[in-house]
Amino acid sequence: MKYEEDNKAFIRGYRDAFPIFISYFTVSLAVGINARNAGLSVFQGALMSFLNLTSTGQAAGIEIIREHGTFFELALSQLAINLRYLLMGTALAVRLRPGQSLGRRLLVSIGITDEIFALSASVAKPLSPLYVFGCYCMSMPGWVLGTMTGSALGNILPASVVSALSIALYAMFTYLVIEPARKSKILVGLVIISMLISLLTDRLLPSLSFGMKVIILTVVIASVASLIFPIPEEENGGTK
């Protein structure tokens, strides 16, 4: 009976994540093109997407690679940018069906993204790990295949077209900021302040590498904002 329930949960997660597959494939085309422009091969770009399922982290990582940053900058920037997944993993862990092994809990945490977290959090408790695994099996190939396709297109399409397509990733980031900013004046202010501080950093500290700038600004701005404007408990999206 348990095997049958897990099998159904896996199939449901696999089916529910199909829209994520489509969106991941579309967005990761730009990731692949940017990776190719930074000098990465098709295999290297695909491997990066397989091991690092985060558009924001990959965009920063590709830029650091392009500018020949250090491994320290690359690792620390990923830690700062992707720290939110620790909170998402913790939130999903308490929703899992009781009695799950440590191995299963760790596997659930590997592929958490914003979209998969939102999908898994919408499922009634208790959450089966097989549902999350089903989401992974559908969505991960979309991200990797899109990156491979984008990298390959970087070798085929004219340079002007590749340059235009590479902007798509930043257009997506703009949308991700604009949509929640419409509901929060505080977020609008923080975005403007972040842009101004980033501009001042470029002007006053031109020798500071891109990687270190990302690390410092992410940690400082996020820490100060969370202290000054804490999210109320009822809006925090935590488990009930």
Residue pairs with C-beta under 8 A, 6 or more apart in sequence:
5 128
6 128
6 130
7 130
9 128
9 130
9 131
9 134
10 128
10 130
10 131
10 133
10 134
10 137
11 134
12 131
12 134
13 119
13 120
13 130
13 131
13 132
13 133
13 134
13 135
13 137
13 138
14 134
14 135
14 137
14 138
15 134
15 138
16 119
16 134
16 135
17 116
17 119
17 134
17 135
17 136
17 138
17 139
18 138
20 115
20 116
20 119
20 135
20 138
20 139
20 142
21 138
21 139
21 141
21 142
22 142
23 115
23 142
24 115
24 139
24 142
24 143
24 146
25 142
25 143
25 145
25 146
25 149
26 146
27 55
27 146
27 168
27 169
27 172
28 49
28 55
28 142
28 143
28 144
28 145
28 146
28 147
28 150
29 146
29 147
29 149
29 150
29 153
29 165
29 168
30 150
30 165
30 166
30 167
30 168
30 169
30 172
31 45
31 49
31 55
31 58
31 59
31 62
31 146
31 147
31 150
31 169
32 42
32 45
32 46
32 49
32 146
32 147
32 148
32 149
32 150
32 151
32 152
32 153
32 154
33 150
33 151
33 153
33 154
33 162
33 165
33 166
34 59
34 62
34 150
34 166
34 169
35 44
35 45
35 48
35 58
35 62
35 147
35 150
35 151
36 42
36 45
36 150
36 151
36 154
36 155
36 162
37 66
37 154
37 162
37 166
38 62
38 63
38 65
38 66
39 65
39 66
40 48
40 62
40 65
40 151
41 151
42 148
42 151
42 152
45 147
45 148
45 150
45 151
46 144
46 147
46 148
46 151
48 58
48 61
48 62
48 147
49 58
49 143
49 144
49 146
49 147
50 140
50 143
50 144
52 58
52 61
52 78
53 111
53 113
53 140
53 143
54 81
54 82
54 85
54 113
55 169
55 172
55 173
56 81
56 82
56 173
57 77
57 78
57 81
57 82
59 169
59 170
59 173
60 77
60 78
60 81
60 210
60 211
60 214
61 74
61 77
61 78
63 210
64 73
64 74
64 77
64 209
64 210
64 211
64 214
65 74
67 209
67 210
67 211
69 209
69 210
69 211
70 209
70 211
73 209
73 211
73 212
73 215
74 211
76 211
76 215
77 211
77 214
77 215
77 218
80 214
80 215
80 218
80 219
81 214
81 218
85 109
85 112
85 113
88 112
88 114
88 117
89 108
89 109
89 112
91 117
91 121
91 237
91 238
91 239
92 108
92 109
92 112
92 117
92 120
92 121
92 127
92 132
93 105
93 108
93 109
94 239
95 120
95 121
95 125
95 126
95 127
95 239
96 104
96 105
96 108
96 126
96 127
96 128
96 129
97 126
97 127
97 128
97 129
98 126
100 129
104 129
105 129
107 129
107 133
108 129
108 132
108 133
110 136
111 132
111 135
111 136
111 139
111 140
113 139
115 139
116 132
116 135
116 136
116 139
119 135
120 127
120 131
120 132
120 135
121 237
123 131
150 165
153 162
153 165
154 162
157 165
177 187
177 191
180 187
181 187
181 188
181 191
186 229
190 221
190 225
190 229
193 221
194 217
194 221
197 217
197 221
198 213
198 217
201 208
201 213
201 216
201 217
202 213
205 213
